[in-house]
């Protein structure tokens, strides 16, 4: 009797953990999709990329030499 009760409690806990993990994953994917749809991710990528140069030829040479 006690063994059956423990196993029932364990399966409830496992189901709750799986539910929380799935909800977290769906929230993360939703936030990622929203960011991609607004273009925030693309803009951040372009700003952070080292090959996007605004300073002309001198900055391009400095960027190439720095590697």
N, C-alpha and C positions, 0 to 999 in steps of 0.2 A: 504493500500500500504506500509506504513512504517512498520507495524507489519510483513508483509510477508518478507520484506527485512531483518529485524532483525532475524527472524527465519532461514532464509537462511544462514546468516552469522554465526549463532550459530551452525548449523549443519556442516558447513565447518570447523569451529574451532574444533568441536568434532571429526570429521573425521581425521583432522591433528594430534590431540593429540593421538588418537588410533594408527595411523600410526607410530608416533614417539615411542610410548610404545612398539609396536610389533617389530620395528627395534631394539630397545634396548634389548629386551628379546632375539631376535634371535642372536644378537651379543654376549650377555652374555653366552648363551648356546653354541655358537660356540667356545668361548674362553675356557669354561669349558671342552668341548669335546676334544679340542686340548691339554689341560693340562693333561687330563686323558690318552689320546692316547700316549703322550710322556713319561708318567710315573712319571711326576713331582709331581703329587698329592700323589701318593703312597709313593714316597721317602720322601716327607715332612711329611706324616703321621707317617712313621716309625721313623724318626728323632725326632719328637715331642712326641712320645708315651713314657710314663714313664716306661713301662715294657721292653723296649729295653735296655739292660744293656751291657756295654762293659768292666766294671771294675772287673768282677769276682764275687765271693761269698760275699765278704764284701759289695760291692755296692748293691747286691741283697737284703741282709739283711737290709741295710739302707733304701732301697726303700720300702720294706715291712713294716718296723717299722714306716716310716714317715706317713703312712696312719693311 
